[in-house]
Amino acid sequence: MPNPPSTPFSNTHQHRQGNNTGPSPKDGPRHYGFLLPPSFSVLDVFGPLEIFQALSRQTYLELSLLGRTLDPVSTKPFNPATNKFNSSFFPTVPPTHSYADNPPIDVLVIPGGAAARNPDLKPEIEYIKKVFPQLKYLVTICTGAGIAAQSGVLDGHRATTNKAAWNTIMPMGPNVKW
């Protein structure tokens, strides 16, 4: 969802990025942040990363993987009932930045999966509230819309989510135009 107009990229932004041989930063967003809430869906992060990685071969892009701390974030479901076979097939991903680091991102991508149903999302919700005013774009993947909705940044805006999770996600944002 586009954010209201903000200041354009400046040459200082380009210098902060270091050596960049791609098009000028004014051509589009360059710094993408991916939220890594506990129990996030692997596909919701690594599917889009594959596309942006391909794009980064044609233009300069920066990536920030954002977690509560710099400790690896597990994709294991927070609810043991959703792992009835006690499987261990849940990778962990090390963040490049913590929420406190607050890197200057242009686009925030919020994944879903079991993360959207996690009752302990306060750090993610606070981070979204804090960073939203500086964003060029906010992108939610699947039920990640529920996480964004809980932060209030979708209030009054049109949004959608996975239809199989519709009845679970809609109450997370009663002021969202679902």
ROKOLRO-998169 format. One record per residue (C-alpha): residue number from 1; residue in three letters; chain; x, y, z. Coordinates in Angstrom, 3 decimals. Each point is the difference from the previous one (the first is absolute). Layout:
<recs>
> resi | resn | chain | c1 | c2 | c3
> NUM | ALA | A | X | Y | Z
...
</recs>
This chain:
<recs>
> resi | resn | chain | c1 | c2 | c3
> 1 | MET | A | 0.000 | 0.000 | 0.000
> 2 | PRO | A | 1.573 | 3.332 | -0.956
> 3 | ASN | A | 0.741 | 2.354 | 2.812
> 4 | PRO | A | -0.873 | 3.688 | -0.329
> 5 | PRO | A | 2.578 | 1.983 | -1.995
> 6 | SER | A | 3.265 | 0.592 | 1.790
> 7 | THR | A | 3.263 | 1.681 | -0.783
> 8 | PRO | A | 1.807 | -1.315 | -3.078
> 9 | PHE | A | 3.265 | -1.867 | 0.220
> 10 | SER | A | 2.999 | 2.247 | 0.291
> 11 | ASN | A | 3.648 | -0.283 | -0.916
> 12 | THR | A | 0.810 | -0.587 | 3.665
> 13 | HIS | A | -2.133 | -3.147 | -0.202
> 14 | GLN | A | 2.017 | -1.123 | -3.006
> 15 | HIS | A | 3.279 | 0.642 | 1.815
> 16 | ARG | A | -1.178 | -1.932 | 3.029
> 17 | GLN | A | -0.571 | -2.989 | -2.266
> 18 | GLY | A | 3.631 | -0.119 | -1.079
> 19 | ASN | A | 1.128 | -0.978 | -3.474
> 20 | ASN | A | -3.007 | -0.524 | -2.184
> 21 | THR | A | 0.157 | -0.495 | -3.700
> 22 | GLY | A | -3.724 | -0.293 | -0.631
> 23 | PRO | A | -2.504 | 2.680 | -0.843
> 24 | SER | A | -0.323 | 3.046 | 2.242
> 25 | PRO | A | -1.854 | -0.589 | 3.296
> 26 | LYS | A | -2.682 | 2.460 | -1.119
> 27 | ASP | A | -1.173 | -2.701 | -2.439
> 28 | GLY | A | -1.607 | -2.004 | 2.778
> 29 | PRO | A | 0.374 | -1.500 | 3.443
> 30 | ARG | A | 3.403 | -1.493 | 0.736
> 31 | HIS | A | -0.074 | -1.202 | 3.599
> 32 | TYR | A | -2.371 | -2.866 | 0.802
> 33 | GLY | A | -0.656 | -1.177 | 3.529
> 34 | PHE | A | -1.554 | -3.398 | 0.687
> 35 | LEU | A | -1.620 | -0.421 | 3.404
> 36 | LEU | A | 0.858 | -3.328 | 1.632
> 37 | PRO | A | -2.626 | -0.587 | 2.690
> 38 | PRO | A | 0.178 | -3.310 | 1.888
> 39 | SER | A | -1.693 | -2.834 | -1.952
> 40 | PHE | A | 0.047 | 1.889 | -3.325
> 41 | SER | A | -0.753 | -1.885 | -3.199
> 42 | VAL | A | 3.209 | -0.871 | -1.848
> 43 | LEU | A | -1.668 | 0.418 | -3.404
> 44 | ASP | A | -1.307 | 3.463 | 0.916
> 45 | VAL | A | 3.591 | 1.194 | 0.502
> 46 | PHE | A | 2.094 | -2.069 | -2.379
> 47 | GLY | A | -2.446 | 0.067 | -2.936
> 48 | PRO | A | 0.161 | 3.808 | -0.294
> 49 | LEU | A | 3.729 | -0.029 | 0.843
> 50 | GLU | A | 0.609 | -2.174 | -3.065
> 51 | ILE | A | -1.631 | 2.644 | -2.223
> 52 | PHE | A | 1.867 | 2.910 | 1.596
> 53 | GLN | A | 3.257 | -1.946 | -0.192
> 54 | ALA | A | -0.501 | -0.345 | -3.757
> 55 | LEU | A | -0.778 | 3.726 | -0.235
> 56 | SER | A | 3.144 | 0.815 | 1.983
> 57 | ARG | A | 2.054 | -1.387 | -2.889
> 58 | GLN | A | -1.324 | 2.895 | -2.116
> 59 | THR | A | -0.049 | 2.862 | 2.510
> 60 | TYR | A | 1.331 | 0.833 | 3.432
> 61 | LEU | A | -2.170 | -1.252 | 2.898
> 62 | GLU | A | 0.576 | -0.332 | 3.748
> 63 | LEU | A | -1.525 | -2.671 | 2.232
> 64 | SER | A | -0.730 | 0.089 | 3.724
> 65 | LEU | A | -1.366 | -3.068 | 1.750
> 66 | LEU | A | -1.630 | 1.413 | 3.130
> 67 | GLY | A | -0.422 | -1.846 | 3.286
> 68 | ARG | A | -0.622 | 0.817 | 3.630
> 69 | THR | A | 3.675 | -0.671 | 0.666
> 70 | LEU | A | 2.855 | -1.295 | -2.110
> 71 | ASP | A | -0.710 | -3.532 | 1.243
> 72 | PRO | A | -1.236 | -2.379 | -2.713
> 73 | VAL | A | -3.783 | 0.056 | -0.412
> 74 | SER | A | -1.735 | -3.369 | -0.044
> 75 | THR | A | -2.775 | -0.903 | -2.398
> 76 | LYS | A | -1.218 | -2.650 | 2.452
> 77 | PRO | A | -3.680 | 0.461 | 0.870
> 78 | PHE | A | -0.488 | 1.750 | 3.341
> 79 | ASN | A | -3.002 | -2.234 | 0.704
> 80 | PRO | A | 1.048 | -3.627 | 0.667
> 81 | ALA | A | -3.455 | -1.173 | -1.133
> 82 | THR | A | 0.908 | 0.998 | -3.566
> 83 | ASN | A | 3.072 | -2.274 | 0.137
> 84 | LYS | A | -1.777 | -3.189 | 1.046
> 85 | PHE | A | 2.820 | -2.248 | -1.261
> 86 | ASN | A | 2.665 | 2.004 | 1.873
> 87 | SER | A | 1.878 | 0.556 | -3.257
> 88 | SER | A | 3.280 | 1.859 | -0.076
> 89 | PHE | A | -0.299 | 1.185 | -3.599
> 90 | PHE | A | -0.015 | 3.696 | 0.858
> 91 | PRO | A | 3.027 | 2.040 | -1.067
> 92 | THR | A | 1.295 | 3.007 | 1.865
> 93 | VAL | A | 1.063 | 3.189 | -1.749
> 94 | PRO | A | 2.561 | 2.452 | 1.393
> 95 | PRO | A | -1.117 | 3.635 | -0.256
> 96 | THR | A | 2.392 | 2.591 | -1.376
> 97 | HIS | A | -1.531 | 2.701 | 2.224
> 98 | SER | A | -2.103 | 0.191 | 3.131
> 99 | TYR | A | -3.058 | 2.223 | 0.173
> 100 | ALA | A | 2.004 | 2.299 | 2.293
> 101 | ASP | A | 2.633 | 0.471 | -2.746
> 102 | ASN | A | -2.698 | 1.656 | -2.125
> 103 | PRO | A | 1.797 | -0.104 | -3.383
> 104 | PRO | A | -1.282 | 2.570 | -2.538
> 105 | ILE | A | -2.291 | -2.243 | -2.049
> 106 | ASP | A | -2.232 | 1.104 | -2.871
> 107 | VAL | A | -2.193 | -3.112 | -0.143
> 108 | LEU | A | -1.121 | -2.220 | 2.876
> 109 | VAL | A | -1.166 | -3.524 | -0.837
> 110 | ILE | A | -2.086 | -1.754 | 2.657
> 111 | PRO | A | -0.376 | -3.784 | -0.376
> 112 | GLY | A | -2.823 | -2.049 | 1.450
> 113 | GLY | A | -0.484 | -3.637 | 0.806
> 114 | ALA | A | -0.287 | -1.059 | 3.620
> 115 | ALA | A | 1.677 | 3.292 | 0.955
> 116 | ALA | A | -3.242 | 1.890 | -0.612
> 117 | ARG | A | -1.725 | -2.044 | 2.704
> 118 | ASN | A | 2.794 | 0.380 | 2.538
> 119 | PRO | A | -1.355 | 1.666 | 3.155
> 120 | ASP | A | 3.422 | 1.576 | 0.683
> 121 | LEU | A | 0.476 | 2.472 | -2.871
> 122 | LYS | A | 0.441 | 3.177 | 2.051
> 123 | PRO | A | 3.614 | 0.613 | -1.183
> 124 | GLU | A | -1.028 | -0.430 | -3.646
> 125 | ILE | A | -3.077 | 2.209 | 0.364
> 126 | GLU | A | 2.012 | 2.763 | 1.697
> 127 | TYR | A | 2.691 | -0.188 | -2.677
> 128 | ILE | A | -2.583 | 0.270 | -2.803
> 129 | LYS | A | -1.552 | 3.064 | 1.662
> 130 | LYS | A | 3.424 | 1.615 | 0.379
> 131 | VAL | A | 1.294 | -0.658 | -3.524
> 132 | PHE | A | -3.211 | 0.507 | -1.988
> 133 | PRO | A | 0.270 | 3.803 | -0.408
> 134 | GLN | A | 3.393 | -0.306 | -1.736
> 135 | LEU | A | -1.027 | -2.762 | -2.437
> 136 | LYS | A | -0.600 | 0.391 | -3.699
> 137 | TYR | A | -1.974 | -3.274 | -0.013
> 138 | LEU | A | -1.393 | -2.520 | 2.440
> 139 | VAL | A | -0.456 | -3.499 | -1.422
> 140 | THR | A | -1.807 | -2.777 | 1.827
> 141 | ILE | A | 0.156 | -3.599 | -1.097
> 142 | CYS | A | -2.987 | -2.258 | 0.694
> 143 | THR | A | -1.026 | 0.258 | 3.654
> 144 | GLY | A | 2.749 | 2.552 | 0.643
> 145 | ALA | A | -2.838 | 2.462 | -0.603
> 146 | GLY | A | -1.269 | -0.994 | 3.453
> 147 | ILE | A | 3.276 | 1.037 | 1.604
> 148 | ALA | A | -0.065 | 3.356 | -1.816
> 149 | ALA | A | -3.677 | 0.445 | 0.921
> 150 | GLN | A | 0.777 | -0.479 | 3.696
> 151 | SER | A | 2.428 | 2.924 | -0.183
> 152 | GLY | A | -2.770 | 2.323 | -1.227
> 153 | VAL | A | 1.839 | 1.092 | -3.172
> 154 | LEU | A | -2.680 | -1.571 | -2.212
> 155 | ASP | A | -2.899 | 1.769 | 1.738
> 156 | GLY | A | -2.227 | 1.659 | -2.586
> 157 | HIS | A | 1.857 | -1.691 | -2.876
> 158 | ARG | A | -1.007 | -2.837 | -2.281
> 159 | ALA | A | 1.811 | -3.262 | 0.703
> 160 | THR | A | -0.400 | -3.692 | -0.640
> 161 | THR | A | 1.373 | -3.273 | 1.285
> 162 | ASN | A | -0.166 | -3.722 | -0.580
> 163 | LYS | A | -3.688 | -0.857 | -0.331
> 164 | ALA | A | 0.457 | -3.233 | 1.977
> 165 | ALA | A | 1.058 | 2.171 | 2.962
> 166 | TRP | A | -2.540 | 2.770 | -0.624
> 167 | ASN | A | -2.042 | -0.561 | 3.181
> 168 | THR | A | 3.144 | -0.105 | 2.139
> 169 | ILE | A | 1.779 | 3.003 | -1.511
> 170 | MET | A | -2.896 | 2.470 | -0.441
> 171 | PRO | A | -0.528 | 0.492 | 3.769
> 172 | MET | A | 3.679 | 0.984 | 0.298
> 173 | GLY | A | -0.833 | 3.220 | -1.816
> 174 | PRO | A | -3.584 | 1.062 | 0.667
> 175 | ASN | A | 0.649 | 3.409 | -1.616
> 176 | VAL | A | 1.541 | -1.447 | -3.171
> 177 | LYS | A | -2.096 | -0.078 | -3.185
> 178 | TRP | A | 0.334 | -3.755 | -0.569
</recs>
